Amino acid sequence: MSLIDSLLNPALPEDALSEQRQRARAALRASGLPGARDEAWRYTPLRLLSQRSYAAIDTEAGQRALPAELAAIVQAAPLRLVFVNAEFRQELSTLDRLPSGVEVHIELPAAGETSAAGAAQAFVAANHALARQGISIHVAASALVEAPLQLIQISLTTAVPVALHTRCQLSVGQGASVQLIETHHADAGCAQLSNSLLDVALAAQARLVHTRSCAGAGMSSLHTTRYRLDAGAEVRCFEHSAGQSLSRHQVEVALAGDGARFVSGGVQALTGRAHSDLHIEVAHQARDTACDLVWRGIADQRARLGFTGNLHVNAGADGSDARLSSKNLLLSAHAEINTRPVLVIDADEVKAAHGATVGRLDERALFYLRSRGIGRAQARGMLTHAFAIEALNVLPEGALREAVAQQLQQAMKGFVEAGANER
């Protein structure tokens, strides 16, 4: 049995969303999975993944105990919502600590509209058809939520690999402000397929700071995040990807209201045979909207990294400001980096700029550090960290940024050490 069989053959759950499930499965059956000719999936090869089969559900997800390391991560998050193998675990979550103005409904949200049809949206269609559990988070108008809300998704090894589908929604009311920390973890040797969908809607003048990280070397992850921003709303997000067996993150942004702003940055740092593909599409649909993308990529050993930034200024979106910076480091002759900035401008009176580079560490800077008695591995780590840290500027000053900076520093140290050990 193949991957497409795993997605098309299971019986669909019978619930209030049955009609949507049937439509989604019909769309998936008609389109099939993306192939080499699908431009949006050029840097995400599915040849090996498409030959694998997955069970439809982990029937023991609600009783599985967490390994000590993952249990410690969960317990360290004071305000958390936890999924284990695609099942929401209320006893691991802290619903009793929700701050004023925040509501969480433990129910599968209705499927939203996709931005496009066909194979490019195949895994979104699979999520619409097969997801069994999810949550809806609502932040009331004018609520100023200071404590970060943490969405934790954990994948644990099962006897037969499982396709894990989760769907979450976050709506932020007019003038409200919230921070969301999204993390994906897996135990050692986990070979599950994770297919998650996060829909985010911001009302006028709302604010969201969103950080995201993934771990689990053996995982295959196909995630989709969709943002819709009304007038004057702002999203600032940062992502750190250490790479998995196969990882793809599709980000779709609709700047639907005048003056909406989307600021995004992150670091893709891959080694070994990890693969990561990030595909960001931003649609400027209203006047005076702005986006600023600052991304840094680092590939060592035989890692493969893909980045696409597609910025589209629609007709009538005058006064828009679209900016994209993608800088990348190749640390090995066997690694591969593909970066593709795209600007489509259908309006007058706009500002737009994009840049993409791929290079190597500055040997003169490396020599300088070594001449001061710093070992080669430490010198590489210092230069690599200095290169990556620039992307953190997308986050506002505060405790969350400081915490992410410390995590990034530790991650980059481990990244350099892993690369040195594999040489």
Secondary structure, 3 states (H helix, E strand, C coil): CCHHHHHHCCCCCCCCCHHHHHHHHHHHHHHCCCCCCCHHHCCCCCCCHHHCCCECCCCCCCCCCCCHHHHHHHHCCCCEEEEECCEECCCCCCHHHCCCCEEEECCCCCCCCCCCCCHHHHHHHHHHHHCCEEEEEEECCCCECCCCEEEEEEECCCCCCEEEEEEEEEEECCCCEEEEEEEEEECCCCCCEEEEEEEEEECCCCEEEEEEEECCCCCEEEEEEEEEECCCCEEEEEEEECCECEEEEEEEEEECCCCCEEEEEEEEEECCCCEEEEEEEEEECCCCCEEEEEEEEEECCCCEEEEEEEEEECCCCCCCEEEEEEEEEECCCCCEEEEEEEEEECCCCCEEEEEEEEECCCHHHHHHHHHCCCCHHHHHHHHHHHHHHHHHHHCCCCHHHHHHHHHHHHHHHHHHHHHHHHC
